[in-house]
């Protein structure tokens, strides 16, 4: 959102969600459970607000948690 200067309030309005929901999604330390409809709505809303094609791979970053990997 920062890259395209999209405000949480604008995204919330575009998606028909509360600003608290958007804020919680942005602050999540782990990937929250999002159904396909919500993920599609998120991508389409970001696309409309940024005027750039945005896909799920643009939203998700995989980082290996070395501490958890060592215990397995």
mmCIF file as Biopython writes it, N, C-alpha, C and O atoms, coordinates in Angstrom:
data_model
#
loop_
_atom_site.group_PDB
_atom_site.id
_atom_site.type_symbol
_atom_site.label_atom_id
_atom_site.label_alt_id
_atom_site.label_comp_id
_atom_site.label_asym_id
_atom_site.label_entity_id
_atom_site.label_seq_id
_atom_site.pdbx_PDB_ins_code
_atom_site.Cartn_x
_atom_site.Cartn_y
_atom_site.Cartn_z
_atom_site.occupancy
_atom_site.B_iso_or_equiv
_atom_site.auth_seq_id
_atom_site.auth_asym_id
_atom_site.pdbx_PDB_model_num
ATOM 1   N N  . UNK A ? 1  ? 0.822   -1.183  0.000   1.0 0.0 1  A 1 
ATOM 2   C CA . UNK A ? 1  ? 0.000   0.000   0.000   1.0 0.0 1  A 1 
ATOM 3   C C  . UNK A ? 1  ? 0.869   1.252   0.000   1.0 0.0 1  A 1 
ATOM 4   O O  . UNK A ? 1  ? 0.558   2.232   -0.676  1.0 0.0 1  A 1 
ATOM 5   N N  . UNK A ? 2  ? 1.960   1.213   0.760   1.0 0.0 2  A 1 
ATOM 6   C CA . UNK A ? 2  ? 2.840   2.374   0.824   1.0 0.0 2  A 1 
ATOM 7   C C  . UNK A ? 2  ? 3.455   2.658   -0.537  1.0 0.0 2  A 1 
ATOM 8   O O  . UNK A ? 2  ? 3.600   3.813   -0.938  1.0 0.0 2  A 1 
ATOM 9   N N  . UNK A ? 3  ? 3.814   1.594   -1.242  1.0 0.0 3  A 1 
ATOM 10  C CA . UNK A ? 3  ? 4.449   1.762   -2.560  1.0 0.0 3  A 1 
ATOM 11  C C  . UNK A ? 3  ? 3.571   2.567   -3.504  1.0 0.0 3  A 1 
ATOM 12  O O  . UNK A ? 3  ? 4.068   3.359   -4.305  1.0 0.0 3  A 1 
ATOM 13  N N  . UNK A ? 4  ? 2.257   2.359   -3.406  1.0 0.0 4  A 1 
ATOM 14  C CA . UNK A ? 4  ? 1.326   3.026   -4.315  1.0 0.0 4  A 1 
ATOM 15  C C  . UNK A ? 4  ? 0.531   4.139   -3.631  1.0 0.0 4  A 1 
ATOM 16  O O  . UNK A ? 4  ? -0.423  4.679   -4.192  1.0 0.0 4  A 1 
ATOM 17  N N  . UNK A ? 5  ? 0.948   4.468   -2.406  1.0 0.0 5  A 1 
ATOM 18  C CA . UNK A ? 5  ? 0.315   5.538   -1.635  1.0 0.0 5  A 1 
ATOM 19  C C  . UNK A ? 5  ? -1.182  5.321   -1.465  1.0 0.0 5  A 1 
ATOM 20  O O  . UNK A ? 5  ? -1.989  6.229   -1.664  1.0 0.0 5  A 1 
ATOM 21  N N  . UNK A ? 6  ? -1.531  4.090   -1.090  1.0 0.0 6  A 1 
ATOM 22  C CA . UNK A ? 6  ? -2.927  3.752   -0.840  1.0 0.0 6  A 1 
ATOM 23  C C  . UNK A ? 6  ? -3.164  3.824   0.658   1.0 0.0 6  A 1 
ATOM 24  O O  . UNK A ? 6  ? -2.451  3.193   1.438   1.0 0.0 6  A 1 
ATOM 25  N N  . UNK A ? 7  ? -4.154  4.581   1.052   1.0 0.0 7  A 1 
ATOM 26  C CA . UNK A ? 7  ? -4.495  4.732   2.463   1.0 0.0 7  A 1 
ATOM 27  C C  . UNK A ? 7  ? -5.431  3.602   2.889   1.0 0.0 7  A 1 
ATOM 28  O O  . UNK A ? 7  ? -6.259  3.130   2.109   1.0 0.0 7  A 1 
ATOM 29  N N  . UNK A ? 8  ? -5.278  3.182   4.137   1.0 0.0 8  A 1 
ATOM 30  C CA . UNK A ? 8  ? -6.123  2.125   4.675   1.0 0.0 8  A 1 
ATOM 31  C C  . UNK A ? 8  ? -7.591  2.460   4.601   1.0 0.0 8  A 1 
ATOM 32  O O  . UNK A ? 8  ? -8.415  1.591   4.312   1.0 0.0 8  A 1 
ATOM 33  N N  . UNK A ? 9  ? -7.929  3.702   4.858   1.0 0.0 9  A 1 
ATOM 34  C CA . UNK A ? 9  ? -9.330  4.116   4.807   1.0 0.0 9  A 1 
ATOM 35  C C  . UNK A ? 9  ? -9.880  3.999   3.386   1.0 0.0 9  A 1 
ATOM 36  O O  . UNK A ? 9  ? -11.040 3.631   3.202   1.0 0.0 9  A 1 
ATOM 37  N N  . UNK A ? 10 ? -9.063  4.307   2.388   1.0 0.0 10 A 1 
ATOM 38  C CA . UNK A ? 10 ? -9.507  4.190   0.997   1.0 0.0 10 A 1 
ATOM 39  C C  . UNK A ? 10 ? -9.700  2.724   0.607   1.0 0.0 10 A 1 
ATOM 40  O O  . UNK A ? 10 ? -10.665 2.378   -0.073  1.0 0.0 10 A 1 
ATOM 41  N N  . UNK A ? 11 ? -8.771  1.866   1.046   1.0 0.0 11 A 1 
ATOM 42  C CA . UNK A ? 11 ? -8.902  0.439   0.751   1.0 0.0 11 A 1 
ATOM 43  C C  . UNK A ? 11 ? -10.121 -0.143  1.451   1.0 0.0 11 A 1 
ATOM 44  O O  . UNK A ? 11 ? -10.862 -0.933  0.865   1.0 0.0 11 A 1 
ATOM 45  N N  . UNK A ? 12 ? -10.327 0.243   2.692   1.0 0.0 12 A 1 
ATOM 46  C CA . UNK A ? 12 ? -11.486 -0.244  3.446   1.0 0.0 12 A 1 
ATOM 47  C C  . UNK A ? 12 ? -12.787 0.148   2.743   1.0 0.0 12 A 1 
ATOM 48  O O  . UNK A ? 12 ? -13.701 -0.666  2.611   1.0 0.0 12 A 1 
ATOM 49  N N  . UNK A ? 13 ? -12.857 1.381   2.301   1.0 0.0 13 A 1 
ATOM 50  C CA . UNK A ? 13 ? -14.058 1.847   1.601   1.0 0.0 13 A 1 
ATOM 51  C C  . UNK A ? 13 ? -14.254 1.087   0.294   1.0 0.0 13 A 1 
ATOM 52  O O  . UNK A ? 13 ? -15.369 0.676   -0.027  1.0 0.0 13 A 1 
ATOM 53  N N  . UNK A ? 14 ? -13.177 0.900   -0.455  1.0 0.0 14 A 1 
ATOM 54  C CA . UNK A ? 14 ? -13.246 0.192   -1.741  1.0 0.0 14 A 1 
ATOM 55  C C  . UNK A ? 14 ? -13.714 -1.249  -1.561  1.0 0.0 14 A 1 
ATOM 56  O O  . UNK A ? 14 ? -14.454 -1.776  -2.391  1.0 0.0 14 A 1 
ATOM 57  N N  . UNK A ? 15 ? -13.272 -1.889  -0.460  1.0 0.0 15 A 1 
ATOM 58  C CA . UNK A ? 15 ? -13.617 -3.285  -0.210  1.0 0.0 15 A 1 
ATOM 59  C C  . UNK A ? 15 ? -14.912 -3.456  0.577   1.0 0.0 15 A 1 
ATOM 60  O O  . UNK A ? 15 ? -15.429 -4.567  0.691   1.0 0.0 15 A 1 
ATOM 61  N N  . UNK A ? 16 ? -15.437 -2.358  1.120   1.0 0.0 16 A 1 
ATOM 62  C CA . UNK A ? 16 ? -16.635 -2.458  1.945   1.0 0.0 16 A 1 
ATOM 63  C C  . UNK A ? 16 ? -16.335 -3.075  3.296   1.0 0.0 16 A 1 
ATOM 64  O O  . UNK A ? 16 ? -17.169 -3.787  3.856   1.0 0.0 16 A 1 
ATOM 65  N N  . UNK A ? 17 ? -15.142 -2.804  3.826   1.0 0.0 17 A 1 
ATOM 66  C CA . UNK A ? 17 ? -14.723 -3.337  5.118   1.0 0.0 17 A 1 
ATOM 67  C C  . UNK A ? 17 ? -14.483 -2.171  6.075   1.0 0.0 17 A 1 
ATOM 68  O O  . UNK A ? 17 ? -14.448 -1.010  5.667   1.0 0.0 17 A 1 
ATOM 69  N N  . UNK A ? 18 ? -14.319 -2.501  7.342   1.0 0.0 18 A 1 
ATOM 70  C CA . UNK A ? 18 ? -13.993 -1.458  8.313   1.0 0.0 18 A 1 
ATOM 71  C C  . UNK A ? 18 ? -12.506 -1.129  8.236   1.0 0.0 18 A 1 
ATOM 72  O O  . UNK A ? 18 ? -11.698 -1.950  7.801   1.0 0.0 18 A 1 
ATOM 73  N N  . UNK A ? 19 ? -12.163 0.065   8.656   1.0 0.0 19 A 1 
ATOM 74  C CA . UNK A ? 19 ? -10.754 0.446   8.679   1.0 0.0 19 A 1 
ATOM 75  C C  . UNK A ? 19 ? -9.988  -0.404  9.689   1.0 0.0 19 A 1 
ATOM 76  O O  . UNK A ? 19 ? -8.799  -0.663  9.502   1.0 0.0 19 A 1 
ATOM 77  N N  . UNK A ? 20 ? -10.655 -0.839  10.757  1.0 0.0 20 A 1 
ATOM 78  C CA . UNK A ? 20 ? -10.004 -1.714  11.736  1.0 0.0 20 A 1 
ATOM 79  C C  . UNK A ? 20 ? -9.618  -3.046  11.110  1.0 0.0 20 A 1 
ATOM 80  O O  . UNK A ? 20 ? -8.550  -3.580  11.410  1.0 0.0 20 A 1 
ATOM 81  N N  . UNK A ? 21 ? -10.465 -3.588  10.251  1.0 0.0 21 A 1 
ATOM 82  C CA . UNK A ? 21 ? -10.157 -4.860  9.586   1.0 0.0 21 A 1 
ATOM 83  C C  . UNK A ? 21 ? -8.920  -4.724  8.709   1.0 0.0 21 A 1 
ATOM 84  O O  . UNK A ? 21 ? -8.061  -5.605  8.705   1.0 0.0 21 A 1 
ATOM 85  N N  . UNK A ? 22 ? -8.828  -3.640  7.977   1.0 0.0 22 A 1 
ATOM 86  C CA . UNK A ? 22 ? -7.660  -3.402  7.120   1.0 0.0 22 A 1 
ATOM 87  C C  . UNK A ? 22 ? -6.414  -3.221  7.975   1.0 0.0 22 A 1 
ATOM 88  O O  . UNK A ? 22 ? -5.353  -3.759  7.658   1.0 0.0 22 A 1 
ATOM 89  N N  . UNK A ? 23 ? -6.545  -2.464  9.055   1.0 0.0 23 A 1 
ATOM 90  C CA . UNK A ? 23 ? -5.414  -2.247  9.953   1.0 0.0 23 A 1 
ATOM 91  C C  . UNK A ? 23 ? -4.926  -3.561  10.560  1.0 0.0 23 A 1 
ATOM 92  O O  . UNK A ? 23 ? -3.721  -3.802  10.631  1.0 0.0 23 A 1 
ATOM 93  N N  . UNK A ? 24 ? -5.845  -4.401  10.992  1.0 0.0 24 A 1 
ATOM 94  C CA . UNK A ? 24 ? -5.474  -5.701  11.562  1.0 0.0 24 A 1 
ATOM 95  C C  . UNK A ? 24 ? -4.794  -6.589  10.530  1.0 0.0 24 A 1 
ATOM 96  O O  . UNK A ? 24 ? -3.850  -7.309  10.853  1.0 0.0 24 A 1 
ATOM 97  N N  . UNK A ? 25 ? -5.262  -6.541  9.311   1.0 0.0 25 A 1 
ATOM 98  C CA . UNK A ? 25 ? -4.657  -7.324  8.236   1.0 0.0 25 A 1 
ATOM 99  C C  . UNK A ? 25 ? -3.224  -6.861  7.978   1.0 0.0 25 A 1 
ATOM 100 O O  . UNK A ? 25 ? -2.332  -7.685  7.777   1.0 0.0 25 A 1 
ATOM 101 N N  . UNK A ? 26 ? -3.007  -5.583  7.984   1.0 0.0 26 A 1 
ATOM 102 C CA . UNK A ? 26 ? -1.662  -5.031  7.735   1.0 0.0 26 A 1 
ATOM 103 C C  . UNK A ? 26 ? -0.704  -5.328  8.873   1.0 0.0 26 A 1 
ATOM 104 O O  . UNK A ? 26 ? 0.490   -5.517  8.640   1.0 0.0 26 A 1 
ATOM 105 N N  . UNK A ? 27 ? -1.202  -5.373  10.095  1.0 0.0 27 A 1 
ATOM 106 C CA . UNK A ? 27 ? -0.346  -5.573  11.264  1.0 0.0 27 A 1 
ATOM 107 C C  . UNK A ? 27 ? -0.087  -7.039  11.595  1.0 0.0 27 A 1 
ATOM 108 O O  . UNK A ? 27 ? 0.718   -7.331  12.480  1.0 0.0 27 A 1 
ATOM 109 N N  . UNK A ? 28 ? -0.736  -7.949  10.923  1.0 0.0 28 A 1 
ATOM 110 C CA . UNK A ? 28 ? -0.639  -9.374  11.253  1.0 0.0 28 A 1 
ATOM 111 C C  . UNK A ? 28 ? 0.800   -9.871  11.116  1.0 0.0 28 A 1 
ATOM 112 O O  . UNK A ? 28 ? 1.462   -9.614  10.110  1.0 0.0 28 A 1 
ATOM 113 N N  . UNK A ? 29 ? 1.275   -10.586 12.137  1.0 0.0 29 A 1 
ATOM 114 C CA . UNK A ? 29 ? 2.614   -11.177 12.088  1.0 0.0 29 A 1 
ATOM 115 C C  . UNK A ? 29 ? 2.643   -12.436 11.238  1.0 0.0 29 A 1 
ATOM 116 O O  . UNK A ? 29 ? 3.691   -12.824 10.721  1.0 0.0 29 A 1 
ATOM 117 N N  . UNK A ? 30 ? 1.498   -13.064 11.099  1.0 0.0 30 A 1 
ATOM 118 C CA . UNK A ? 30 ? 1.408   -14.258 10.259  1.0 0.0 30 A 1 
ATOM 119 C C  . UNK A ? 30 ? 0.238   -14.077 9.302   1.0 0.0 30 A 1 
ATOM 120 O O  . UNK A ? 30 ? -0.620  -13.216 9.498   1.0 0.0 30 A 1 
ATOM 121 N N  . UNK A ? 31 ? 0.221   -14.894 8.282   1.0 0.0 31 A 1 
ATOM 122 C CA . UNK A ? 31 ? -0.817  -14.778 7.267   1.0 0.0 31 A 1 
ATOM 123 C C  . UNK A ? 31 ? -2.172  -15.166 7.855   1.0 0.0 31 A 1 
ATOM 124 O O  . UNK A ? 31 ? -2.374  -16.312 8.254   1.0 0.0 31 A 1 
ATOM 125 N N  . UNK A ? 32 ? -3.086  -14.221 7.907   1.0 0.0 32 A 1 
ATOM 126 C CA . UNK A ? 32 ? -4.415  -14.558 8.414   1.0 0.0 32 A 1 
ATOM 127 C C  . UNK A ? 32 ? -5.183  -15.398 7.408   1.0 0.0 32 A 1 
ATOM 128 O O  . UNK A ? 32 ? -4.866  -15.404 6.218   1.0 0.0 32 A 1 
ATOM 129 N N  . UNK A ? 33 ? -6.172  -16.091 7.882   1.0 0.0 33 A 1 
ATOM 130 C CA . UNK A ? 33 ? -7.003  -16.917 6.998   1.0 0.0 33 A 1 
ATOM 131 C C  . UNK A ? 33 ? -7.873  -15.994 6.155   1.0 0.0 33 A 1 
ATOM 132 O O  . UNK A ? 33 ? -8.696  -15.244 6.679   1.0 0.0 33 A 1 
ATOM 133 N N  . UNK A ? 34 ? -7.680  -16.063 4.854   1.0 0.0 34 A 1 
ATOM 134 C CA . UNK A ? 34 ? -8.455  -15.250 3.916   1.0 0.0 34 A 1 
ATOM 135 C C  . UNK A ? 34 ? -9.037  -16.184 2.865   1.0 0.0 34 A 1 
ATOM 136 O O  . UNK A ? 34 ? -8.315  -16.970 2.252   1.0 0.0 34 A 1 
ATOM 137 N N  . UNK A ? 35 ? -10.342 -16.092 2.663   1.0 0.0 35 A 1 
ATOM 138 C CA . UNK A ? 35 ? -10.948 -16.946 1.645   1.0 0.0 35 A 1 
ATOM 139 C C  . UNK A ? 35 ? -10.680 -16.361 0.257   1.0 0.0 35 A 1 
ATOM 140 O O  . UNK A ? 35 ? -10.228 -15.223 0.126   1.0 0.0 35 A 1 
ATOM 141 N N  . UNK A ? 36 ? -10.960 -17.143 -0.756  1.0 0.0 36 A 1 
ATOM 142 C CA . UNK A ? 36 ? -10.685 -16.742 -2.135  1.0 0.0 36 A 1 
ATOM 143 C C  . UNK A ? 36 ? -11.409 -15.473 -2.536  1.0 0.0 36 A 1 
ATOM 144 O O  . UNK A ? 36 ? -10.859 -14.644 -3.261  1.0 0.0 36 A 1 
ATOM 145 N N  . UNK A ? 37 ? -12.638 -15.315 -2.073  1.0 0.0 37 A 1 
ATOM 146 C CA . UNK A ? 37 ? -13.416 -14.118 -2.408  1.0 0.0 37 A 1 
ATOM 147 C C  . UNK A ? 37 ? -12.751 -12.868 -1.843  1.0 0.0 37 A 1 
ATOM 148 O O  . UNK A ? 37 ? -12.642 -11.854 -2.532  1.0 0.0 37 A 1 
ATOM 149 N N  . UNK A ? 38 ? -12.304 -12.940 -0.586  1.0 0.0 38 A 1 
ATOM 150 C CA . UNK A ? 38 ? -11.666 -11.789 0.053   1.0 0.0 38 A 1 
ATOM 151 C C  . UNK A ? 38 ? -10.330 -11.462 -0.605  1.0 0.0 38 A 1 
ATOM 152 O O  . UNK A ? 38 ? -10.003 -10.294 -0.812  1.0 0.0 38 A 1 
ATOM 153 N N  . UNK A ? 39 ? -9.561  -12.498 -0.931  1.0 0.0 39 A 1 
ATOM 154 C CA . UNK A ? 39 ? -8.277  -12.276 -1.595  1.0 0.0 39 A 1 
ATOM 155 C C  . UNK A ? 39 ? -8.490  -11.633 -2.964  1.0 0.0 39 A 1 
ATOM 156 O O  . UNK A ? 39 ? -7.762  -10.713 -3.338  1.0 0.0 39 A 1 
ATOM 157 N N  . UNK A ? 40 ? -9.471  -12.107 -3.698  1.0 0.0 40 A 1 
ATOM 158 C CA . UNK A ? 40 ? -9.784  -11.522 -5.004  1.0 0.0 40 A 1 
ATOM 159 C C  . UNK A ? 40 ? -10.231 -10.073 -4.841  1.0 0.0 40 A 1 
ATOM 160 O O  . UNK A ? 40 ? -9.809  -9.205  -5.605  1.0 0.0 40 A 1 
ATOM 161 N N  . UNK A ? 41 ? -11.078 -9.806  -3.856  1.0 0.0 41 A 1 
ATOM 162 C CA . UNK A ? 41 ? -11.544 -8.451  -3.601  1.0 0.0 41 A 1 
ATOM 163 C C  . UNK A ? 41 ? -10.385 -7.538  -3.225  1.0 0.0 41 A 1 
ATOM 164 O O  . UNK A ? 41 ? -10.333 -6.386  -3.656  1.0 0.0 41 A 1 
ATOM 165 N N  . UNK A ? 42 ? -9.455  -8.050  -2.421  1.0 0.0 42 A 1 
ATOM 166 C CA . UNK A ? 42 ? -8.280  -7.277  -2.026  1.0 0.0 42 A 1 
ATOM 167 C C  . UNK A ? 42 ? -7.436  -6.916  -3.247  1.0 0.0 42 A 1 
ATOM 168 O O  . UNK A ? 42 ? -7.055  -5.759  -3.424  1.0 0.0 42 A 1 
ATOM 169 N N  . UNK A ? 43 ? -7.149  -7.905  -4.083  1.0 0.0 43 A 1 
ATOM 170 C CA . UNK A ? 43 ? -6.343  -7.652  -5.288  1.0 0.0 43 A 1 
ATOM 171 C C  . UNK A ? 43 ? -7.041  -6.681  -6.238  1.0 0.0 43 A 1 
ATOM 172 O O  . UNK A ? 43 ? -6.409  -5.769  -6.770  1.0 0.0 43 A 1 
ATOM 173 N N  . UNK A ? 44 ? -8.332  -6.876  -6.448  1.0 0.0 44 A 1 
ATOM 174 C CA . UNK A ? 44 ? -9.062  -5.998  -7.369  1.0 0.0 44 A 1 
ATOM 175 C C  . UNK A ? 44 ? -9.151  -4.575  -6.818  1.0 0.0 44 A 1 
ATOM 176 O O  . UNK A ? 44 ? -9.038  -3.609  -7.572  1.0 0.0 44 A 1 
ATOM 177 N N  . UNK A ? 45 ? -9.351  -4.446  -5.523  1.0 0.0 45 A 1 
ATOM 178 C CA . UNK A ? 45 ? -9.422  -3.117  -4.909  1.0 0.0 45 A 1 
ATOM 179 C C  . UNK A ? 45 ? -8.077  -2.409  -5.001  1.0 0.0 45 A 1 
ATOM 180 O O  . UNK A ? 45 ? -8.017  -1.229  -5.348  1.0 0.0 45 A 1 
ATOM 181 N N  . UNK A ? 46 ? -7.003  -3.121  -4.693  1.0 0.0 46 A 1 
ATOM 182 C CA . UNK A ? 46 ? -5.671  -2.528  -4.804  1.0 0.0 46 A 1 
ATOM 183 C C  . UNK A ? 46 ? -5.366  -2.151  -6.243  1.0 0.0 46 A 1 
ATOM 184 O O  . UNK A ? 46 ? -4.736  -1.128  -6.509  1.0 0.0 46 A 1 
ATOM 185 N N  . UNK A ? 47 ? -5.817  -2.982  -7.165  1.0 0.0 47 A 1 
ATOM 186 C CA . UNK A ? 47 ? -5.598  -2.690  -8.593  1.0 0.0 47 A 1 
ATOM 187 C C  . UNK A ? 47 ? -6.312  -1.404  -9.004  1.0 0.0 47 A 1 
ATOM 188 O O  . UNK A ? 47 ? -5.741  -0.563  -9.699  1.0 0.0 47 A 1 
ATOM 189 N N  . UNK A ? 48 ? -7.569  -1.258  -8.568  1.0 0.0 48 A 1 
ATOM 190 C CA . UNK A ? 48 ? -8.324  -0.051  -8.920  1.0 0.0 48 A 1 
ATOM 191 C C  . UNK A ? 48 ? -7.699  1.200   -8.292  1.0 0.0 48 A 1 
ATOM 192 O O  . UNK A ? 48 ? -7.617  2.247   -8.933  1.0 0.0 48 A 1 
ATOM 193 N N  . UNK A ? 49 ? -7.264  1.082   -7.044  1.0 0.0 49 A 1 
ATOM 194 C CA . UNK A ? 49 ? -6.705  2.246   -6.348  1.0 0.0 49 A 1 
ATOM 195 C C  . UNK A ? 49 ? -5.306  2.612   -6.838  1.0 0.0 49 A 1 
ATOM 196 O O  . UNK A ? 49 ? -4.933  3.785   -6.827  1.0 0.0 49 A 1 
ATOM 197 N N  . UNK A ? 50 ? -4.533  1.618   -7.266  1.0 0.0 50 A 1 
ATOM 198 C CA . UNK A ? 50 ? -3.155  1.882   -7.692  1.0 0.0 50 A 1 
ATOM 199 C C  . UNK A ? 50 ? -3.018  2.026   -9.202  1.0 0.0 50 A 1 
ATOM 200 O O  . UNK A ? 50 ? -2.047  2.597   -9.699  1.0 0.0 50 A 1 
ATOM 201 N N  . UNK A ? 51 ? -4.010  1.498   -9.926  1.0 0.0 51 A 1 
ATOM 202 C CA . UNK A ? 51 ? -3.977  1.457   -11.389 1.0 0.0 51 A 1 
ATOM 203 C C  . UNK A ? 51 ? -2.815  0.600   -11.899 1.0 0.0 51 A 1 
ATOM 204 O O  . UNK A ? 51 ? -2.267  0.849   -12.973 1.0 0.0 51 A 1 
ATOM 205 N N  . UNK A ? 52 ? -2.448  -0.423  -11.101 1.0 0.0 52 A 1 
ATOM 206 C CA . UNK A ? 52 ? -1.382  -1.365  -11.438 1.0 0.0 52 A 1 
ATOM 207 C C  . UNK A ? 52 ? -1.930  -2.759  -11.199 1.0 0.0 52 A 1 
ATOM 208 O O  . UNK A ? 52 ? -2.680  -2.974  -10.247 1.0 0.0 52 A 1 
ATOM 209 N N  . UNK A ? 53 ? -1.561  -3.720  -12.061 1.0 0.0 53 A 1 
ATOM 210 C CA . UNK A ? 53 ? -1.977  -5.103  -11.830 1.0 0.0 53 A 1 
ATOM 211 C C  . UNK A ? 53 ? -1.306  -5.628  -10.568 1.0 0.0 53 A 1 
ATOM 212 O O  . UNK A ? 53 ? -0.080  -5.612  -10.458 1.0 0.0 53 A 1 
ATOM 213 N N  . UNK A ? 54 ? -2.097  -6.086  -9.631  1.0 0.0 54 A 1 
ATOM 214 C CA . UNK A ? 54 ? -1.586  -6.639  -8.386  1.0 0.0 54 A 1 
ATOM 215 C C  . UNK A ? 54 ? -2.131  -8.049  -8.251  1.0 0.0 54 A 1 
ATOM 216 O O  . UNK A ? 54 ? -3.331  -8.279  -8.397  1.0 0.0 54 A 1 
ATOM 217 N N  . UNK A ? 55 ? -1.240  -8.992  -7.969  1.0 0.0 55 A 1 
ATOM 218 C CA . UNK A ? 55 ? -1.610  -10.396 -7.818  1.0 0.0 55 A 1 
ATOM 219 C C  . UNK A ? 55 ? -1.290  -10.858 -6.397  1.0 0.0 55 A 1 
ATOM 220 O O  . UNK A ? 55 ? -0.580  -10.159 -5.675  1.0 0.0 55 A 1 
ATOM 221 N N  . UNK A ? 56 ? -1.796  -12.013 -5.982  1.0 0.0 56 A 1 
ATOM 222 C CA . UNK A ? 56 ? -1.484  -12.520 -4.637  1.0 0.0 56 A 1 
ATOM 223 C C  . UNK A ? 56 ? 0.012   -12.625 -4.360  1.0 0.0 56 A 1 
ATOM 224 O O  . UNK A ? 56 ? 0.438   -12.425 -3.223  1.0 0.0 56 A 1 
ATOM 225 N N  . UNK A ? 57 ? 0.814   -12.934 -5.373  1.0 0.0 57 A 1 
ATOM 226 C CA . UNK A ? 57 ? 2.258   -13.049 -5.140  1.0 0.0 57 A 1 
ATOM 227 C C  . UNK A ? 57 ? 2.887   -11.693 -4.821  1.0 0.0 57 A 1 
ATOM 228 O O  . UNK A ? 57 ? 3.983   -11.640 -4.262  1.0 0.0 57 A 1 
ATOM 229 N N  . UNK A ? 58 ? 2.215   -10.610 -5.167  1.0 0.0 58 A 1 
ATOM 230 C CA . UNK A ? 58 ? 2.696   -9.278  -4.797  1.0 0.0 58 A 1 
ATOM 231 C C  . UNK A ? 58 ? 2.404   -8.971  -3.328  1.0 0.0 58 A 1 
ATOM 232 O O  . UNK A ? 58 ? 3.022   -8.084  -2.741  1.0 0.0 58 A 1 
ATOM 233 N N  . UNK A ? 59 ? 1.462   -9.706  -2.740  1.0 0.0 59 A 1 
ATOM 234 C CA . UNK A ? 59 ? 1.024   -9.424  -1.377  1.0 0.0 59 A 1 
ATOM 235 C C  . UNK A ? 59 ? 1.675   -10.322 -0.338  1.0 0.0 59 A 1 
ATOM 236 O O  . UNK A ? 59 ? 1.674   -10.002 0.851   1.0 0.0 59 A 1 
ATOM 237 N N  . UNK A ? 60 ? 2.225   -11.437 -0.776  1.0 0.0 60 A 1 
ATOM 238 C CA . UNK A ? 60 ? 2.734   -12.445 0.160   1.0 0.0 60 A 1 
ATOM 239 C C  . UNK A ? 60 ? 4.237   -12.581 0.017   1.0 0.0 60 A 1 
ATOM 240 O O  . UNK A ? 60 ? 4.765   -12.697 -1.089  1.0 0.0 60 A 1 
ATOM 241 N N  . UNK A ? 61 ? 4.909   -12.567 1.140   1.0 0.0 61 A 1 
ATOM 242 C CA . UNK A ? 61 ? 6.357   -12.764 1.162   1.0 0.0 61 A 1 
ATOM 243 C C  . UNK A ? 61 ? 6.645   -13.939 2.089   1.0 0.0 61 A 1 
ATOM 244 O O  . UNK A ? 61 ? 6.157   -13.968 3.219   1.0 0.0 61 A 1 
ATOM 245 N N  . UNK A ? 62 ? 7.421   -14.896 1.633   1.0 0.0 62 A 1 
ATOM 246 C CA . UNK A ? 62 ? 7.782   -16.047 2.454   1.0 0.0 62 A 1 
ATOM 247 C C  . UNK A ? 62 ? 9.144   -15.804 3.086   1.0 0.0 62 A 1 
ATOM 248 O O  . UNK A ? 62 ? 10.133  -15.558 2.396   1.0 0.0 62 A 1 
ATOM 249 N N  . UNK A ? 63 ? 9.175   -15.879 4.408   1.0 0.0 63 A 1 
ATOM 250 C CA . UNK A ? 63 ? 10.423  -15.721 5.148   1.0 0.0 63 A 1 
ATOM 251 C C  . UNK A ? 63 ? 10.578  -16.938 6.039   1.0 0.0 63 A 1 
ATOM 252 O O  . UNK A ? 63 ? 9.697   -17.243 6.843   1.0 0.0 63 A 1 
ATOM 253 N N  . UNK A ? 64 ? 11.690  -17.628 5.898   1.0 0.0 64 A 1 
ATOM 254 C CA . UNK A ? 64 ? 11.943  -18.815 6.709   1.0 0.0 64 A 1 
ATOM 255 C C  . UNK A ? 64 ? 12.212  -18.392 8.144   1.0 0.0 64 A 1 
ATOM 256 O O  . UNK A ? 64 ? 13.050  -17.529 8.405   1.0 0.0 64 A 1 
ATOM 257 N N  . UNK A ? 65 ? 11.495  -19.006 9.062   1.0 0.0 65 A 1 
ATOM 258 C CA . UNK A ? 65 ? 11.710  -18.769 10.484  1.0 0.0 65 A 1 
ATOM 259 C C  . UNK A ? 65 ? 12.737  -19.784 10.956  1.0 0.0 65 A 1 
ATOM 260 O O  . UNK A ? 65 ? 12.387  -20.925 11.255  1.0 0.0 65 A 1 
ATOM 261 N N  . UNK A ? 66 ? 14.000  -19.382 11.027  1.0 0.0 66 A 1 
ATOM 262 C CA . UNK A ? 66 ? 15.086  -20.298 11.352  1.0 0.0 66 A 1 
ATOM 263 C C  . UNK A ? 66 ? 14.905  -20.985 12.693  1.0 0.0 66 A 1 
ATOM 264 O O  . UNK A ? 66 ? 15.270  -22.152 12.833  1.0 0.0 66 A 1 
ATOM 265 N N  . UNK A ? 67 ? 14.358  -20.304 13.673  1.0 0.0 67 A 1 
ATOM 266 C CA . UNK A ? 67 ? 14.181  -20.904 14.999  1.0 0.0 67 A 1 
ATOM 267 C C  . UNK A ? 67 ? 13.184  -22.061 14.946  1.0 0.0 67 A 1 
ATOM 268 O O  . UNK A ? 67 ? 13.428  -23.109 15.543  1.0 0.0 67 A 1 
ATOM 269 N N  . UNK A ? 68 ? 12.084  -21.888 14.251  1.0 0.0 68 A 1 
ATOM 270 C CA . UNK A ? 68 ? 11.084  -22.947 14.146  1.0 0.0 68 A 1 
ATOM 271 C C  . UNK A ? 68 ? 11.618  -24.093 13.282  1.0 0.0 68 A 1 
ATOM 272 O O  . UNK A ? 68 ? 11.340  -25.258 13.566  1.0 0.0 68 A 1 
ATOM 273 N N  . UNK A ? 69 ? 12.374  -23.778 12.241  1.0 0.0 69 A 1 
ATOM 274 C CA . UNK A ? 69 ? 12.915  -24.814 11.366  1.0 0.0 69 A 1 
ATOM 275 C C  . UNK A ? 69 ? 13.904  -25.705 12.119  1.0 0.0 69 A 1 
ATOM 276 O O  . UNK A ? 69 ? 13.994  -26.897 11.826  1.0 0.0 69 A 1 
ATOM 277 N N  . UNK A ? 70 ? 14.636  -25.161 13.070  1.0 0.0 70 A 1 
ATOM 278 C CA . UNK A ? 70 ? 15.621  -25.927 13.841  1.0 0.0 70 A 1 
ATOM 279 C C  . UNK A ? 70 ? 14.961  -26.928 14.767  1.0 0.0 70 A 1 
ATOM 280 O O  . UNK A ? 70 ? 15.554  -27.966 15.065  1.0 0.0 70 A 1 
ATOM 281 N N  . UNK A ? 71 ? 13.756  -26.651 15.230  1.0 0.0 71 A 1 
ATOM 282 C CA . UNK A ? 71 ? 13.088  -27.538 16.186  1.0 0.0 71 A 1 
ATOM 283 C C  . UNK A ? 71 ? 12.344  -28.678 15.508  1.0 0.0 71 A 1 
ATOM 284 O O  . UNK A ? 71 ? 11.811  -29.551 16.194  1.0 0.0 71 A 1 
ATOM 285 N N  . UNK A ? 72 ? 12.295  -28.695 14.231  1.0 0.0 72 A 1 
ATOM 286 C CA . UNK A ? 72 ? 11.551  -29.758 13.525  1.0 0.0 72 A 1 
ATOM 287 C C  . UNK A ? 72 ? 12.449  -30.874 13.109  1.0 0.0 72 A 1 
ATOM 288 O O  . UNK A ? 72 ? 11.990  -31.845 12.507  1.0 0.0 72 A 1 
#
